[in-house]
Amino acid sequence: MQLDVAMGLLKNTKASLVSYCENGFVSAQASAKNMCKEMNMEAVLKKKKLGMTKIHFGYEAPDEPISDASKRLEVSFVNTVVDSAITSLNERFQSLGEVRDKFRVLFHFKELSFDSLTRQYEELSDSLSYGGELDIDGKELAFDMRNLPKLPSDSTTALELLKYIHEKEIKELYPNMWTAIRVAVTFHVTLAAAERNFSELKLIKTYLRSMIAQDRLTGLAVISINNAVGRQMSYGDIKDNFASKKTKKQKF
């Protein structure tokens, strides 16, 4: 999955969730009534009996309970789930969006002036630096983009632009652009490291090991997750160190 393509899909997903939050429940309710009609079922939600709670004095009055079952389903369930999904999208992909904005200038360069293009390419050049050495030259990249041949399509993705440069055999003419686009293409969109770590915990703390303390569980999880490093360690020295600490010194 490419970075620019993934962010476009996420943007469409968020727009659809926002649209569903506005009028999705009405359409879902209409389709549910049609299904009930086909199945010869009564399309009526059961009303829940509202409990009476003792009201204490306070500066803010409590919200009045919703008596209508359909409205309560929309407010307490549907809107809550959709709002949670939108918030998760914003929080989880915020840093990914910042990276996309930095590399977006590589694909939408026709919309910017030369001065703005040069400034953004110099910022990108500073980002792609290590130890004072730059991977690309921002000013040269701006000139390369202005002299680039006409592309097959105005909406070209990063991978398509990379293939175009490779097929036309012009990567020697545009070395800065070739390097920058290769970096943009190799970015990870999602990572499953956290999911794999939780899956590893299920293998460590089983039903028979339910009494493992937190410190021991954390240590075993670190060893299991970093098993490649663990195989290179000398366990003989670790066992001798552990045995020396646990040995009881007896006086005769």
N, C-alpha and C positions, 0 to 999 in steps of 0.2 A: 504494500500500500504506500503510495507516494504522499508526501507531506501536504502538498497543495491540494491534491484530490481529496485527501482525508478531511482537511479543514473545510472544504466545500460541502462534503457530505454532512459534517457535523453542523454546519450553518443551516443546511436544509432541514436537518433533524430538529434543531432548536426552533426553527420557524414553524415547523409542523406541530410541535408540542405547544407553542404559544397559541397557534390557531385552534388547536384542539381544546385548550383551556378556555377559549372564548365561546365556541359553539359546538364542541365535540360531544358534550354530554347530550345535547338535544338530538343530534343525529344518531348517537348510540341508543338513546331511549326509543327513537322511532324504529330502528332496525330490530331492537329487542321485542317491541310490540308486534312487529310483523312476524317474527319467529314464533311468538306465543300464539298468534292467530293461526299460523300453519299447523301448529301442534295441538290446536284446540285447547289451549290453556288460558286462564284468566290473567291478563297482564296487569296485576295489581300488587303493589308492594305492601307487605304487612306493616301496620303501624305499631311501633314499640311504645309501651307504656312509659311515660316519663316519670322518673322518681322525684320526690319532693326532697329538697335539701334545705337545711336550716341556714338562713341568711344572716350573717354577722355584719356588724357595722364596718364600713370601709369607705375609702375615698372614691373608689371606682366600683360601679355597680357591675355584677357578673352578667355575662351574656345570657340572653334569654334562650332557653332550649328550643330547638326547631321541631315543631310538631309534624310537619309534612315529611313523609318518608322519602319521597323522591328528592326533595331539596336537601334533606340531611345526608343522603347518599352522595349527592353532588358536592356538598361542602366538605364533609368529613372524610370522604374517601377519594373521589375522583380528582378534585382540585389539589388535595394533599399529595397524591401520588405524582401528578403532573408537575407540580411546583418542586417536589423533591428531585424529579428527573432533570428539570431545567437547571436547578442549583448545582446538581452534580456535574452536569455538562460544563457549566461555567467554571467550577473549581478545578475539575480534573484536567481540562484542556486549556487552562489559562497560559501556562508556560509554553505549551505547544503553539498557541496562537502568537505568542511573542516571537518565537523562532520563525514562524511562517511570515510574520510581518517583516522580519529582517531580510529574508530571502525572496520576498515577493517581488522586489525590484528587478529580479532577474527575468521575470516572465511578463511584467506589466511595464516595461521600460518605454513603450510607445506613448503612454499617457503622461509622461513627465517631461519637464524641460531639461535642457542639458545641465544647468546649474544644480537643479534639484537631484538629477541623476548622479552627478559627480559627488555631491554631498552624501547621498545614501550609500553609494559604492565605497566611499572612504570609510564610513561607519562599518560597513560589512567587512572591509579589509582589516580594520582594527579588531573585529571579532575573530577573524581567522588568522590570528597571530599567536606565536608562542616564543617566549624568550627573546622578544624584540625582533623576531624574523616574521615577515609577512608572507602568507601563501599566495596572495594576489595583490596587484596594484590597482587601487580604486580609480585613479585617473585614466590609466590605460584601459581598464575595463569599460569605463564610460565611452571612450572613443571606439572601442570594439563593438559595443552595442549599437552605436549610431551608424557604423559602417557595415552592420550585419546584413547579408542578403535577405530578400523578402521571404518570409516564412510561409509554409503551406497554409497555415491557419492562424487567425488572430488570437484564438484561445488555445495556445499550445501549452501542454503540461511540461514539467521538468524532464520527464523521461523521453517524451517526444522530441524536445529540443536537443537533448543529449544524443539521441539516435540520429537526428538530422545532421548535427555537426560531425558525427562519426561516419555516416554514409557519404557525405559530401567531401570527407577527408580534408577538413579545414581546421582541425584542432591545433595544428602548428601556427596557423594565422591568428587564432584567438585562444592563446594558452590560459589567460586569466579567466575567461568565461568557461572554458573547459574544466578548469579546476573547481570553480565556484559551483557549477551545476552538479558535478560529481559529488561534492559535499552535500548539496541539498537533496540529492536522490538517495543517499545512503543513511539519512536520518531515520531513526526508529519512531514510528507513529505511536505504538503501544508497547508496553512491557508486561510480561507475565511473571516477573520475578516474585512479586508479593504473593500471587496465587500459588506459585510453586512452593514458597516457604511455608504457607499454611497447610498445603498438602503434605509437606514433610513432617509437620508436627503431628499429624494424624498417625503416621507410622511410628513415631517415638512414644507418644503418650497414648497407649492403648488401654483397653479395659483392665489388663493385668498390671499395668503400670500407673494406675490412677492416683497413687499416693506420692508421685514424684513432686518434689518441691520446685518452686519457681527458679531458684538459682541453678539447680541441676538440670532442669528442663531447658533453660536458656543455653547452658553450656553444651548439652547434647545437640540442640538445634544448630548452634554455630558450627560444631564439628561436622554435622551431617550436611549442612548447606555448603560449607567450604571443604568438601571431601577431597578435592584435588590437592589442596594444601596439606590436609591431614595425612594423606598417603606419603608425603615426603618427610614427615616428621619422624624423629627417632623415639619410639615409644619405650625403649629400654631405659633411657635417661628419665623419662617422665615417671615410669613405674618405680625406679629407685628413689626418686625424690619424694614420691607419694609414700613409699614404704618407710623412708627415714622419718617422715613427719608423724606417722601413725604408730611407730614402734614404741612400746612402753618400756621405759627404763626402770629396771627393778634393782633394788639395793639388797645385797645379801649380807 
